[in-house]
């Protein structure tokens, strides 16, 4: 990993694209003006008609207000777009990394497929992180025995891959692909 002198350097640099920001903000201002005119038109239409048809007008006006609100909420994501340049070589040594806990919550095989939970479990175990500082917890709210069996099978699967391939880390993060392609003999659990 990196030396101790590089730990004072930032792990990432955040910068924005000025042209994209100007275009997004200009569009937001023009669209806001158009929405304001539309709301003014809808409210003034109610008072200028001698016998307004209130139910269709109210439904249309309500839907336009809801869609305008949804549009307004979506502006937060593109108001100031940023891009990050990461420097993984500046990470501290393994002994200076903090311990992390990964919690995987599931409700049972009737709501979530067990192969999906196993994929998530194996992906968490395959993180490029010191094994003594990585803790993976599987929480089964339904209390199904198959989830416990799945967890044991996942560890058995990882152990079989490591013993057959001789690699310290898990390479295949999705066992379904390995099972379908049959590149590695599968251990039955």
C-alpha positions as a Markdown table, in Angstrom:
| # | Residue | x | y | z |
|---|---|---|---|---|
| 1 | Unk | 0.0 | 0.0 | 0.0 |
| 2 | Unk | 1.0 | 3.6 | 0.3 |
| 3 | Unk | 3.6 | 5.2 | 2.5 |
| 4 | Unk | 2.8 | 7.2 | 5.6 |
| 5 | Unk | 3.7 | 10.5 | 3.9 |
| 6 | Unk | 0.9 | 10.1 | 1.4 |
| 7 | Unk | -1.8 | 9.8 | 4.0 |
| 8 | Unk | -2.0 | 13.6 | 4.3 |
| 9 | Unk | -2.9 | 13.9 | 0.6 |
| 10 | Unk | -6.6 | 13.7 | -0.3 |
| 11 | Unk | -8.1 | 10.4 | -1.3 |
| 12 | Unk | -10.2 | 12.1 | -4.0 |
| 13 | Unk | -10.6 | 15.5 | -5.6 |
| 14 | Unk | -14.0 | 16.9 | -6.3 |
| 15 | Unk | -14.5 | 19.3 | -9.2 |
| 16 | Unk | -17.5 | 20.5 | -11.2 |
| 17 | Unk | -18.1 | 21.1 | -14.9 |
| 18 | Unk | -19.0 | 24.8 | -15.3 |
| 19 | Unk | -20.6 | 24.5 | -18.7 |
| 20 | Unk | -22.9 | 21.7 | -17.6 |
| 21 | Unk | -23.8 | 23.7 | -14.4 |
| 22 | Unk | -24.7 | 26.8 | -16.5 |
| 23 | Unk | -26.8 | 24.8 | -18.9 |
| 24 | Unk | -28.6 | 23.0 | -16.1 |
| 25 | Unk | -29.3 | 26.2 | -14.2 |
| 26 | Unk | -30.5 | 28.1 | -17.2 |
| 27 | Unk | -32.9 | 25.2 | -18.1 |
| 28 | Unk | -34.2 | 25.2 | -14.5 |
| 29 | Unk | -34.8 | 28.9 | -14.5 |
| 30 | Unk | -36.6 | 28.8 | -17.9 |
| 31 | Unk | -38.7 | 25.8 | -16.9 |
| 32 | Unk | -39.6 | 27.5 | -13.5 |
| 33 | Unk | -40.8 | 30.5 | -15.4 |
| 34 | Unk | -42.9 | 28.3 | -17.7 |
| 35 | Unk | -44.4 | 26.5 | -14.7 |
| 36 | Unk | -45.2 | 29.8 | -13.0 |
| 37 | Unk | -47.1 | 31.0 | -16.1 |
| 38 | Unk | -48.9 | 27.7 | -16.2 |
| 39 | Unk | -50.0 | 27.9 | -12.6 |
| 40 | Unk | -51.1 | 31.5 | -13.1 |
| 41 | Unk | -53.1 | 30.5 | -16.2 |
| 42 | Unk | -54.8 | 27.6 | -14.4 |
| 43 | Unk | -55.7 | 29.7 | -11.3 |
| 44 | Unk | -56.9 | 32.7 | -13.4 |
| 45 | Unk | -58.9 | 30.4 | -15.7 |
| 46 | Unk | -61.1 | 29.4 | -12.7 |
| 47 | Unk | -62.2 | 33.0 | -12.1 |
| 48 | Unk | -62.7 | 34.1 | -15.7 |
| 49 | Unk | -65.0 | 31.3 | -16.9 |
| 50 | Unk | -68.7 | 31.9 | -16.1 |
| 51 | Unk | -69.4 | 28.2 | -15.4 |
| 52 | Unk | -66.2 | 26.3 | -15.0 |
| 53 | Unk | -66.2 | 22.6 | -15.1 |
| 54 | Unk | -64.6 | 22.2 | -11.7 |
| 55 | Unk | -63.8 | 18.4 | -11.5 |
| 56 | Unk | -61.7 | 18.1 | -14.7 |
| 57 | Unk | -60.0 | 21.4 | -14.0 |
| 58 | Unk | -59.2 | 20.4 | -10.4 |
| 59 | Unk | -57.8 | 17.0 | -11.5 |
| 60 | Unk | -55.7 | 18.6 | -14.2 |
| 61 | Unk | -54.4 | 21.4 | -11.9 |
| 62 | Unk | -53.6 | 18.9 | -9.1 |
| 63 | Unk | -51.7 | 16.6 | -11.5 |
| 64 | Unk | -49.7 | 19.6 | -12.9 |
| 65 | Unk | -48.8 | 20.7 | -9.4 |
| 66 | Unk | -47.6 | 17.2 | -8.4 |
| 67 | Unk | -45.5 | 16.9 | -11.6 |
| 68 | Unk | -44.0 | 20.3 | -11.0 |
| 69 | Unk | -43.1 | 19.4 | -7.5 |
| 70 | Unk | -41.5 | 16.1 | -8.7 |
| 71 | Unk | -39.6 | 18.1 | -11.3 |
| 72 | Unk | -38.5 | 20.5 | -8.7 |
| 73 | Unk | -37.2 | 17.7 | -6.4 |
| 74 | Unk | -35.2 | 16.3 | -9.4 |
| 75 | Unk | -33.3 | 19.5 | -9.9 |
| 76 | Unk | -31.2 | 18.9 | -6.8 |
| 77 | Unk | -29.3 | 16.1 | -8.5 |
| 78 | Unk | -28.2 | 18.2 | -11.5 |
| 79 | Unk | -28.0 | 21.7 | -9.9 |
| 80 | Unk | -24.3 | 21.3 | -9.2 |
| 81 | Unk | -22.9 | 18.2 | -10.9 |
| 82 | Unk | -19.6 | 17.1 | -9.5 |
| 83 | Unk | -17.0 | 14.7 | -10.7 |
| 84 | Unk | -14.5 | 12.9 | -8.5 |
| 85 | Unk | -11.0 | 11.8 | -9.3 |
| 86 | Unk | -10.0 | 9.0 | -6.9 |
| 87 | Unk | -6.5 | 8.0 | -5.8 |
| 88 | Unk | -6.6 | 4.5 | -4.4 |
| 89 | Unk | -2.9 | 4.4 | -4.2 |
| 90 | Unk | -3.1 | 7.0 | -1.4 |
| 91 | Unk | -5.0 | 4.6 | 0.9 |
| 92 | Unk | -3.2 | 3.9 | 4.2 |
| 93 | Unk | -1.6 | 0.6 | 5.1 |
| 94 | Unk | -3.8 | -2.3 | 6.1 |
| 95 | Unk | -2.9 | -1.8 | 9.8 |
| 96 | Unk | -4.2 | 1.8 | 9.7 |
| 97 | Unk | -7.6 | 1.0 | 8.1 |
| 98 | Unk | -10.6 | 1.0 | 10.4 |
| 99 | Unk | -12.7 | -2.1 | 11.0 |
| 100 | Unk | -15.9 | -2.1 | 9.0 |
| 101 | Unk | -19.2 | -4.0 | 9.6 |
| 102 | Unk | -21.4 | -5.1 | 6.6 |
| 103 | Unk | -25.0 | -5.9 | 7.5 |
| 104 | Unk | -27.1 | -7.9 | 5.1 |
| 105 | Unk | -30.8 | -8.0 | 5.9 |
| 106 | Unk | -33.2 | -10.4 | 4.4 |
| 107 | Unk | -36.7 | -11.5 | 5.1 |
| 108 | Unk | -36.6 | -15.0 | 3.7 |
| 109 | Unk | -36.7 | -17.0 | 0.5 |
| 110 | Unk | -40.4 | -16.3 | -0.2 |
| 111 | Unk | -39.6 | -12.5 | -0.6 |
| 112 | Unk | -36.0 | -12.6 | -1.9 |
| 113 | Unk | -34.4 | -15.4 | -3.9 |
| 114 | Unk | -31.7 | -17.2 | -1.9 |
| 115 | Unk | -29.2 | -17.0 | -4.7 |
| 116 | Unk | -29.4 | -13.1 | -4.6 |
| 117 | Unk | -28.7 | -13.2 | -0.8 |
| 118 | Unk | -25.8 | -15.5 | -1.5 |
| 119 | Unk | -24.5 | -13.2 | -4.2 |
| 120 | Unk | -24.6 | -10.3 | -1.8 |
| 121 | Unk | -23.0 | -12.3 | 1.0 |
| 122 | Unk | -20.1 | -13.4 | -1.3 |
| 123 | Unk | -19.7 | -9.9 | -2.7 |
| 124 | Unk | -19.3 | -8.5 | 0.8 |
| 125 | Unk | -16.8 | -11.3 | 1.7 |
| 126 | Unk | -14.9 | -10.5 | -1.5 |
| 127 | Unk | -14.1 | -6.9 | -0.6 |
| 128 | Unk | -10.5 | -6.0 | -1.0 |
| 129 | Unk | -10.1 | -5.3 | 2.7 |
| 130 | Unk | -8.0 | -6.9 | 5.5 |
| 131 | Unk | -9.9 | -10.0 | 6.6 |
| 132 | Unk | -9.4 | -9.3 | 10.3 |
| 133 | Unk | -11.1 | -5.9 | 10.0 |
| 134 | Unk | -14.1 | -7.0 | 7.9 |
| 135 | Unk | -17.1 | -8.3 | 9.7 |
| 136 | Unk | -20.1 | -9.5 | 7.6 |
| 137 | Unk | -23.4 | -10.1 | 9.4 |
| 138 | Unk | -26.4 | -11.8 | 7.8 |
| 139 | Unk | -29.7 | -10.9 | 9.5 |
| 140 | Unk | -32.7 | -13.1 | 8.6 |
| 141 | Unk | -35.8 | -11.4 | 9.9 |
| 142 | Unk | -37.9 | -14.4 | 8.9 |
| 143 | Unk | -35.8 | -16.9 | 10.8 |
| 144 | Unk | -35.6 | -19.4 | 7.9 |
| 145 | Unk | -33.4 | -22.5 | 8.2 |
| 146 | Unk | -32.5 | -22.2 | 4.5 |
| 147 | Unk | -30.8 | -18.9 | 5.1 |
| 148 | Unk | -28.6 | -20.4 | 7.8 |
| 149 | Unk | -27.9 | -23.2 | 5.4 |
| 150 | Unk | -27.1 | -20.7 | 2.7 |
| 151 | Unk | -24.7 | -18.8 | 4.9 |
| 152 | Unk | -22.8 | -22.0 | 5.7 |
| 153 | Unk | -22.9 | -23.0 | 2.0 |
| 154 | Unk | -21.5 | -19.6 | 1.1 |
| 155 | Unk | -18.5 | -20.0 | 3.4 |
| 156 | Unk | -18.0 | -23.5 | 2.0 |
| 157 | Unk | -18.2 | -22.2 | -1.5 |
| 158 | Unk | -15.5 | -19.6 | -0.8 |
| 159 | Unk | -13.3 | -22.1 | 1.0 |
| 160 | Unk | -13.6 | -24.5 | -2.0 |
| 161 | Unk | -12.7 | -21.8 | -4.5 |
| 162 | Unk | -9.7 | -20.7 | -2.4 |
| 163 | Unk | -8.4 | -24.3 | -2.0 |
| 164 | Unk | -8.9 | -25.1 | -5.7 |
| 165 | Unk | -7.5 | -21.9 | -7.1 |
| 166 | Unk | -4.9 | -21.1 | -4.5 |
| 167 | Unk | -5.9 | -17.5 | -4.3 |
| 168 | Unk | -6.3 | -15.6 | -1.1 |
| 169 | Unk | -9.2 | -13.5 | -2.3 |
| 170 | Unk | -12.4 | -14.5 | -4.0 |
| 171 | Unk | -12.3 | -13.8 | -7.7 |
| 172 | Unk | -15.8 | -14.9 | -8.7 |
| 173 | Unk | -18.3 | -12.6 | -7.0 |
| 174 | Unk | -21.5 | -14.1 | -8.4 |
| 175 | Unk | -21.8 | -17.9 | -7.9 |
| 176 | Unk | -24.8 | -18.1 | -10.2 |
| 177 | Unk | -22.5 | -17.3 | -13.1 |
| 178 | Unk | -19.9 | -19.9 | -12.0 |
| 179 | Unk | -22.7 | -22.5 | -11.6 |
| 180 | Unk | -24.1 | -21.7 | -15.0 |
| 181 | Unk | -20.8 | -21.7 | -16.9 |
| 182 | Unk | -19.3 | -24.7 | -14.9 |
| 183 | Unk | -15.8 | -23.3 | -15.1 |
| 184 | Unk | -15.1 | -24.5 | -11.6 |
| 185 | Unk | -16.4 | -27.7 | -10.1 |
| 186 | Unk | -19.1 | -26.8 | -7.6 |
| 187 | Unk | -19.1 | -28.2 | -4.1 |
| 188 | Unk | -22.4 | -29.6 | -3.0 |
| 189 | Unk | -23.5 | -28.5 | 0.5 |
